[in-house]
Amino acid sequence: MPQGERRGPEVDLFDFTYDGKVTDTYLSGGLGQLMDGVEGNSNFRFDPDNSGRKGYDWVGWKNDTGDVRRPPVQIVFEFDRVRNFSSVWFHSNNLFSKDIRAFRKAVLYFSVGPPVSGYQSRPVVYKYMRDALIEFARNVIIPIPHRIGRTIHVDLYFDAKWLMISEVRFESGT
């Protein structure tokens, strides 16, 4: 996935704990903050342990184009074996007064092999209904019943200038 971006002089929305290969702008082959079990506070600038790292629990990407048709944020999840998935949860920020919204659409592609083996022809397309009333962070739950795969490629489409995710959780069985 692409590394998160900086939001102003005090807030880095990077994945600081990523344990795989890290280049300037891309993360691969590991796990990090999106899978650590910690959901970020709705106020992304909150620093609960006074560590000086505002936004630490969030990974965020910016849409500088002002166009919601910007290419999506692409994240690939690779599992140790083929799994039978029932849902995926994205803990998303929706502080729209600060130009942050949950994604407007997610497209999930499944493969029973590694990413290079190709994806199944029928992706799951999920359209999220925009919430313009409540600014709390929330779990966006995407049902994916009986989808089989070892690799899942996710495209998250912007609905504002910022897209911020703090946690991703898959429900699955073998």
N, C-alpha and C positions, 0 to 999 in steps of 0.2 A: 504494500500500500504506500501511498505517498506519505512522507513525514508531515506532521502537522506544521502549522505556520504561526508566526508571531502576530499577536493582536495588541498593538501599542507598545510603549516602552516597558511596561511592567508585566505583561502577560504573554508567556510562551505556551502555546497549545501543542507542544511537541509530545511525542511518546518517549519520555525520559528513561523508562525501564526496559525498553526493547532489548531482548537478549540475542537477536539474530544479527544478520548482516545489515549494517547501517551505512548508507551513502549519504551524500548531502541532502538528497530529496526523496529517497526511497528506502523502505524497510522490507526485508525478505528473510524467510527461513527461521523465524522465531516467534516468540510471544512477548506481549507487553501489556500496557495499561488497559487495552480494550478487553483483556481476559483476566484481569487481576481480582475480580469480584468486588471492586469498589466503585460505587455509583457517585458521580459528581453532584455537587450542590447546584440548585437552580441558579444561584448567583455564582457564576463562574469565577468571579474575582475573590471569592471566599478563600481564606487561608486558615483552615481549622487548627493546624498544629503550629502556626506562626513560623513556618519554615522560610518564608519570603518567596514562596513559589505560588503566586496566584494563578489559578486555572490549572493546577497540577493534575487534577483528576480527569481533565478533558483533553481530547485530541481534536483539533479543529482545522478546517480548511476554509479559505477565502475565495469568493467569487468576485474578482476585480472587474469583470466585464460588465456588471450591471444587467446581464442577460441571463435569465433562468435556463436558457438553452445551452449554457456552458457545458462542456463535457463533464460527466459525472465523476465522483470520487470512486475509484476502483479498489476493492479490497478482495484478496484471494485468501481463503481459509483452506488449509490442507490438513486432513486428519490422518491418523496412523493406519486406519483401515476403512473399508466401506461401511457406511452407517445408514440407518433408516431414520430420516429426519421427520419431526412433527411440527416444529416451529423454531423461529429465531427471534430473539429479543434484542432490540437496539435501544440503549438508554440514551435519549437524545435531548438536547437543550432546546427550549422554545421561548427564549427571552426576546420576543419580537420587538420590544421597545429599544433593544440594542442591536437590531438587525440580525438576529439569530433565529432560525426556525428549524424545526425537524425537517428531514428530507421530504420532498413532495412525491417522490416515486422511488421504489427500489426494484431492481431486476436481478433475479438470482438464477445463475446458470450452474448446472450440476454435471459432474464427471465422475465416473467410477475409477478413473486412473489419475495420474498426476496431470497438472494443467496442460502439458504438451500433448496429451492424448486426445484432446478435443472434448467439447461439451455436448450434452444432449440437446436435441433440437427444440425442446419445449421448456423455455425458462418460466419461472414464476414471476409475474408482474404484480406488484402491489402499489396501489396509489393511496397515499396518506391524505386524509381530509384535513386541511389547514385549520388550526385552532388559533383564532384571533382574539380569544377571551382570557385564557389562562396561560400565564407565563411560566408555569412550573416545568421543570425537566420531567420527562416521562419515559416509560417503556413503550416503544412501538413494537407490537407483537405481530409478526407475520406468520400466518399459518402456512406450513409447507407439508401437509400430511402425505406420508408414504412416498416421499421423494428420496431416492437412493443416490448416494454419492460418497466419494472420498475427498473430492475437491469441490468447493463452492466459490464461484466468482460472483461478487456482489457489486452492482453499480448503484450508487446513491446519488440522486439528482437534487441539486440545490433548489431551495424555495426562497432564499434570501441571500444576503451578502455572505453570511457565515453558516456553516454546517458543523455542529459539534457533537461528538459521540464520546461517552465515557465508559461504556461497557457493551459487550456483545456476548450473548449467551445462546447456545444452541440446545434444543431438547431433541434427543435422539436415542436410538437403541442400536444394537448390533444386528 
